[in-house]
Amino acid sequence: MNVDLRMDLADCGSPERLLQVLFGYYPDISRRVPLEAIASDVGIIGFTTLEVEGFIGGLTADPDKNQGIILTKDGLSNKRKRFTIGHELGHFLIPTHNYQRQCSKQDLEENSRTSTYKRQESEANRFSAGLLMPKPLFIADIDSLGSIDAGHIRQLSDLYDVSMEAVANRYVDLSPETCAVIFSYQDVVRYSRTSKDFPPLDIRNGSQLPLASLTRRYRSTGGTSQWVSQHGGIWLLPQYNVRFPTVLEQAVCQSNGFKVTLLYIDQEGEDQENESRELVARWTPYLR
Ligand SMILES: [Zn+2]
């Protein structure tokens, strides 16, 4: 254990502050973050298999969380296992989180704050995402990959050794574009994430993918579709007095009926479109 690091981390309350201090100790960290080594530096003394039905990750530590053991379900892919370890490490290091945890698949997708439990799960997810996809590196990579494309999610998933799902969430969080990502299974929405400026989606968890969506009919396993230009009404909630923007849609088929949808709104194009509409509206009375 690195005692200095551990002492510095003890003063940090939020995932972001913890990560800031942590990365100070690993200035030249690689994209494939050495997770086990970091865990061991902060007091994790072992990794073992979790054998409790319905849970995929767990933490067991002494009440002061000086030392802990991280548990993961057998059979997780390496990428998902890494995210789960990062999540449990978050529970271990965030002072307000309990020293004994068992986390379900749903907990590892949590990003709401509607209860203390959900807020803590969501904090552990933020910690894991921030640890495995360090912000400065990830932003530089998004930038150098160029214009938005679902294919980049696959590339980044290999580069950082984390699942496409974790990458897609981070991508939407950190991309400067107005975009959203929807995860579905057998054409039923599992959950979605949007960038801060994305208009409200007209879907909810458990609802069917829109019939007119490209994702609904895209069937090429392992493939990424071209961008398709869609009427915004297919995906977005109607808003009073607001014209639907054009939404660009791209679909990725993973294995076994899992799909990822990337939506993108070209804000610059939309602004120009709105301006020219306003101009026409303003001049129309005089042109009659
Ligand atoms: Zn958890």
Boltz pocket constraint, residues with backbone or C-beta under 6 A from the ligand:
constraints:
  - pocket:
      binder: B
      contacts: [[A, 87], [A, 91], [A, 101], [A, 102], [A, 103], [A, 104], [A, 107], [A, 108], [A, 120], [A, 121], [A, 124]]
      max_distance: 6.0
